[in-house]
Amino acid sequence: MGRLFNMDNPFFRFMGKMVDVLWLNIIWLVFSLPIVTIGASTTAMICVMMKVVRDREGYIWRDFWKSFKINFKQSTIMWIGIILVYSVLGTDIYFFMNQTSAYSRLLLSFMIGVTLVVTCACIYIFPLQAQFENPIKQTVKNALIISMKHMPWTLLLLLILIGGGIGIYLFFALAMFFGFGLIAFVCAYIFNHIFIRYIPEDKRDDY
């Protein structure tokens, strides 16, 4: 009976993580409300969530706020850049979709391909920003390389994000309290699995 109520019991550890997911979801929503801060907020949430799944979480709020402040400038610049890139790609795709020539169809296929590559790279941008200290250019470059090098994981992450997005759309009220954090929680396991390979062996114990 004593083991049943032991706080180290897997059930209680899992429930503790779910409380962290709920708490991070709410913090992320509040800090994302200005829209322009979504990049920094996402970086901070992923930073803390990767610690949560490694059982290295400390104080959720304090760690979130610390990461938010440290990464605010670079994350915001990259977030604005992502919006601009997708605006251009979306405009081009819309334009070529309304053309009937074979050349336009070829360009449409090309733009869709570019959008897919950009999307794969974007999956890693904020997690890399959360974990590694690099200039913006290097972070974007690393995101592209890692997305291609670990394509099976990238596709799985893409499916998780698409499935999560559909779930949020269908259960919007529930997602406001749990959905975004749960998606980050699942993805954090994959990011940790990939990123550990890029950390020197003598520093992995501190990861």
C-alpha positions, -999 to +999 in steps of 0.1 A: +000+000+000+029+023+008+043+019-027+009+029-042+011+064-027+049+068-031+055+100-051+081+082-071+054+058-083+053+060-122+016+070-120+023+100-098+054+110-118+032+109-150+005+130-133+031+155-122+042+159-158+006+164-169+003+192-143+034+207-158+019+204-193-012+221-182+007+249-165+030+255-194+000+255-218-016+283-199+017+303-196+023+299-233-011+311-242-008+342-220+026+351-234+015+344-270-015+368-269+005+397-284+011+374-314+045+389-321+058+371-289+048+337-301+083+328-312+098+337-278+069+320-260+073+288-280+110+287-274+105+291-237+078+264-236+100+239-256+130+247-234+111+238-202+092+209-218+125+192-229+136+194-192+103+180-180+105+149-202+141+144-190+129+146-154+151+177-150+124+202-144+129+228-117+105+257-113+082+259-143+075+296-142+110+307-133+126+285-161+100+297-186+106+334-178+143+330-179+143+313-213+117+339-226+139+368-217+172+353-229+158+342-263+133+370-269+152+390-295+164+361-317+131+342-314+110+372-323+132+380-353+129+344-365+091+344-358+086+375-379+109+361-406+088+329-407+056+349-411+071+369-440+084+338-457+050+320-455+033+351-467+054+352-498+050+314-504+013+316-498+009+344-522+029+326-549+010+294-544-024+312-546-012+330-578+000+299-596-031+279-585-052+303-605-031+299-637-038+273-663-005+270-682+018+240-679+046+263-668+025+277-640+016+242-628+053+234-628+060+265-607+031+256-584+046+222-577+080+238-571+065+263-546+047+236-528+079+217-525+097+247-512+069+253-486+073+217-474+111+221-470+106+254-451+079+238-429+103+209-420+130+233-411+106+255-391+098+226-369+133+227-354+140+264-353+126+272-319+137+240-302+172+246-315+170+282-302+159+268-268+188+243-266+218+258-283+235+292-284+240+302-320+234+333-342+201+333-361+217+324-394+234+293-379+202+283-361+182+284-394+209+265-412+211+239-385+173+235-386+174+228-423+202+203-420+187+185-391+153+183-407+168+167-438+193+145-419+166+131-396+138+130-422+118+100-406+117+119-373+108+151-391+079+135-409+067+121-376+069+155-360+050+169-389+023+143-385+021+151-348+017+188-355-009+182-381-028+157-359-025+181-330-038+210-351-068+190-361-074+180-325-072+216-314-097+226-341-122+199-331-118+204-294-109+240-291-121+247-256-101+217-242-071+227-262-070+261-245-062+244-213-041+214-225-037+210-263-007+231-271+012+219-241+004+183-249+018+187-285+050+202-271+052+174-245+051+147-272+075+165-295+100+172-267+108+135-265+118+135-302+138+167-299+157+153-269+163+121-288+178+140-318+197+168-300+216+145-276+236+134-307+249+170-311+260+175-275+296+165-266+298+133-246+314+150-217+284+173-213+256+148-218+253+141-181+243+178-176+219+177-205 
